[in-house]
Amino acid sequence: MQICRTIQEIRTFVAKRRTGGQTVGLVPTMGYFHQGHLSLMQEAKKSCQSVVVSLFVNPLQFGPKEDFAQYPRDFDRDCAMAEAVGVDAIFVPSDREMYPEGFCTHVEVTGITGKLCGQSRPGHFRGVTTVVSKLFNIVTPDKAFFGQKDAQQAMVIQRMAADLNMGLEIIILPTVREEDGLAMSSRNVYLDQTQRQNATVLYRSLCTFRDAIDHGERNTESLRRLITDMIATTPGADIDYVEILSVPNLEPLVLLQGKVIAALAVRFGKTRLIDNIIVEV
Amino acid sequence: MQICRTIQEIRTFVAKRRTGGQTVGLVPTMGYFHQGHLSLMQEAKKSCQSVVVSLFVNPLQFGPKEDFAQYPRDFDRDCAMAEAVGVDAIFVPSDREMYPEGFCTHVEVTGITGKLCGQSRPGHFRGVTTVVSKLFNIVTPDKAFFGQKDAQQAMVIQRMAADLNMGLEIIILPTVREEDGLAMSSRNVYLDQTQRQNATVLYRSLCTFRDAIDHGERNTESLRRLITDMIATTPGADIDYVEILSVPNLEPLVLLQGKVIAALAVRFGKTRLIDNIIVEV
């Protein structure tokens, strides 16, 4: 597996593979890999001849009071894990390589970025779409792979790629969960043992939501209350948002119909976790 | 010359040329060609094996009170002119093709877009960078060609292409002028005979600026007054701005040094004309 630290290096790597006629898949990540990341890499390996993983904790998508400095990092472990699943190159640029002196261009999706995490984390998605645009331009992949766990991010990136005619395929893969249902996240490492235990309520509440729909419930507010009641009665759980919206436009619905998402963000101590479920009503 | 009206058609055209190993040059335009446009196409022909011209009067870069509806259009004449200089394909999409229902992504350069035309025309450069990003993604050119007449636009696009790692070369070519010095512009057709005559003051004032620097003048305010006095005393000339700034960062300077631009926008009746000169002090 080749380790590329500069834009020039990864461009050269990709150009060589392209000359050989290979297709290229990109898995953009912020590192500290878990099974969720690995499932993206494995899927990329299946459908592309060369797989590039980018590992960049993107300062642009963190707010001033967020966990950019504390975000967990373990480059050696990440490299070993990526290599084990057959990744061909890892692109690990410095902040300066990505955002040189004088950098002043941003890509922004409006509308669907104003809700859910976009409301709680102003500027977050602008940081995401800007760095993802750069990564797409640098690596020029045929396909890029993202996790369903960051559902809004996935929709925002699909919107951006379509609107700007980026000419690549965006593949969204299912959330990978721990045995007890907690969505895998690099941030789970922040949780103490009690918080970790209590955090299982998130997925349980989403399953209850799905089950209630299966049993015929269509009232959005009742379903929302079902989720919030379960979470609010869990010790240490501090709700940021619980929303039920249409997919992919994230519009509010009084009565559920079509494809809908229940999405939530909940704090346990200082750790903010997100999860979601998409249901076809 | 192939006429492509859909994104799919032009992508197919470019893919075929690429399969043949050809380099591709793009000349983005709003049509109503003059010698300035043709000089860009001719230069593109010299350095690229296939030349694509896009012709799209981009609604996104016009303000609500601007001349989008009146902007001059003559598709048949444009086609004949492009074909005569050897253009290989012309991409002429509809508004709906470029901005389908639900479109909500923009590319924005900050800083240098807040001055000159960016100040007079809020949102203008956001419209330019968004459409140019789309055109770059659709045509995937090796080189794209722009005129120095729109100096700020050229700098903004260079900034965007560098910041977002667009991986193509941006070529800026000299302003083409009428015999009497007036910068060629599709908007010159709006001028009546008197306005057309009076508009020659623009380039004359820029030449006076350059000559004063040649004679040792370095005081920005004196030089600015030299230009504004010439224009202000011309019948029918209504100054929007006259600015002298550093290149490429468009910073104000008390004493001139290095590469500087004198840029101006002046209205004759309803017609707003721009011009500029870049001088190495």
Boltz contact constraints between the chains, C-beta under 6 A:
constraints:
  - contact:
      token1: [A, 103]
      token2: [B, 163]
      max_distance: 6.0
  - contact:
      token1: [A, 104]
      token2: [B, 109]
      max_distance: 6.0
  - contact:
      token1: [A, 104]
      token2: [B, 110]
      max_distance: 6.0
  - contact:
      token1: [A, 104]
      token2: [B, 111]
      max_distance: 6.0
  - contact:
      token1: [A, 105]
      token2: [B, 109]
      max_distance: 6.0
  - contact:
      token1: [A, 105]
      token2: [B, 160]
      max_distance: 6.0
  - contact:
      token1: [A, 105]
      token2: [B, 163]
      max_distance: 6.0
  - contact:
      token1: [A, 105]
      token2: [B, 164]
      max_distance: 6.0
  - contact:
      token1: [A, 106]
      token2: [B, 108]
      max_distance: 6.0
  - contact:
      token1: [A, 107]
      token2: [B, 107]
      max_distance: 6.0
  - contact:
      token1: [A, 108]
      token2: [B, 106]
      max_distance: 6.0
  - contact:
      token1: [A, 109]
      token2: [B, 104]
      max_distance: 6.0
  - contact:
      token1: [A, 109]
      token2: [B, 105]
      max_distance: 6.0
  - contact:
      token1: [A, 110]
      token2: [B, 104]
      max_distance: 6.0
  - contact:
      token1: [A, 111]
      token2: [B, 104]
      max_distance: 6.0
  - contact:
      token1: [A, 133]
      token2: [B, 164]
      max_distance: 6.0
  - contact:
      token1: [A, 134]
      token2: [B, 164]
      max_distance: 6.0
  - contact:
      token1: [A, 134]
      token2: [B, 165]
      max_distance: 6.0
  - contact:
      token1: [A, 137]
      token2: [B, 164]
      max_distance: 6.0
  - contact:
      token1: [A, 137]
      token2: [B, 165]
      max_distance: 6.0
  - contact:
      token1: [A, 137]
      token2: [B, 166]
      max_distance: 6.0
  - contact:
      token1: [A, 137]
      token2: [B, 167]
      max_distance: 6.0
  - contact:
      token1: [A, 138]
      token2: [B, 165]
      max_distance: 6.0
  - contact:
      token1: [A, 160]
      token2: [B, 105]
      max_distance: 6.0
  - contact:
      token1: [A, 163]
      token2: [B, 103]
      max_distance: 6.0
  - contact:
      token1: [A, 163]
      token2: [B, 105]
      max_distance: 6.0
  - contact:
      token1: [A, 164]
      token2: [B, 105]
      max_distance: 6.0
  - contact:
      token1: [A, 164]
      token2: [B, 133]
      max_distance: 6.0
  - contact:
      token1: [A, 164]
      token2: [B, 134]
      max_distance: 6.0
  - contact:
      token1: [A, 164]
      token2: [B, 137]
      max_distance: 6.0
  - contact:
      token1: [A, 165]
      token2: [B, 134]
      max_distance: 6.0
  - contact:
      token1: [A, 165]
      token2: [B, 137]
      max_distance: 6.0
  - contact:
      token1: [A, 165]
      token2: [B, 138]
      max_distance: 6.0
  - contact:
      token1: [A, 166]
      token2: [B, 137]
      max_distance: 6.0
  - contact:
      token1: [A, 167]
      token2: [B, 137]
      max_distance: 6.0
